[in-house]
């Protein structure tokens, strides 16, 4: 392990131990080119994997909202049909004198 890598690792671990995720992310992105290539690849892959997971979560949320919207529309359409049917029955009763 090179001195530079050791120093970077120590700084990163210090930020991680403090629980400051934003600072740890910023540190990684600010210093990514200073890490060895194999470590850079792992960092990039981790960010990529996280981005994919966030996108999948967002897409599932959108799909859930769309499903709720479709269910609401179906309910509205069914209610409108029911109301129309009830109005028709009442009109027929009036015409038949019932």
N, C-alpha and C positions, 0 to 999 in steps of 0.2 A: 504494500500500500504506500502510495507516495505521500509526501508531507502535505501537498495541496489537498489530496483526497481526504486525508486524515483530518485536516483543518476544516474542510467543508463538511465532513460527516459530523464532527463535533458541534459545529455551529448549527447544523440542521437538527441534530438530536436535542440540543439545548432548546431550540424553538419548539420542537415537538413535545418535549417534557413540560414546557410552560403551558402547553395546551392552546397555543395561538396558531390555529390552523391557517388563518389568512397569512400570517407572517411566514409560516413554514412554506406555504405554496409560493409566495412571492420570492422567498429565498431560492427555492428550487428553480423557478423560471428565470430569475436574475443570474443565476450561476450555472445554468445547465451545461453550458459549453466547457466549463471547467472540470466537470466530472469525466471519468473514463467512459469510453464509448459504450461499453456493456451496461454501465449504470445509467447513462443517458437514455439508452433504449428502454430500460425498465421504467424509468421515470415517465417517458413519453407514453409508453404502453399503459401505465397506471392512469395517467390523465385521460387518455383516449378511452379506456375502459370505463372510467367514471363518467365521462361525457355521454357514452352510449347508454349507460344505466340511467342517467338523468333524463335522456331523451326518451327512453322506453317508458319511464315512469310518467313523463309528461304526456306521451301518446296514450297511455292507458287512461290517464285522467280525462283527456279529451274524448276518448271513446266512451267512457262512462257517462260523461255529460251528454254526449250525442244519444246514447241509449235512453237516458232519462228524458231527453227532449222528444224522442220518438214515442216513448210510452205516454208522455203527457199529450202529444198530438192525437194518439189513438184514443185516449180517454175523452178528449174534447170532441172528436168526431163521433164517438159512440154516444156521448151526451147530446150532441146536436141531433143525431138520428132519433134518439129516444124522445127528445122534446118535440121533434117534428111529427113523430108517430102519435104522441099524446095529443098534439094540436089537431091532427087529422081525426083521431077518435072523437074528440070533443066536438069538432065541426060536424061529423057524421051524426052524433047524438042530437045536436041542435037541429039538423035538417030532418031527422026522423021524429023530432018532437019528444025525444026521451029525456 
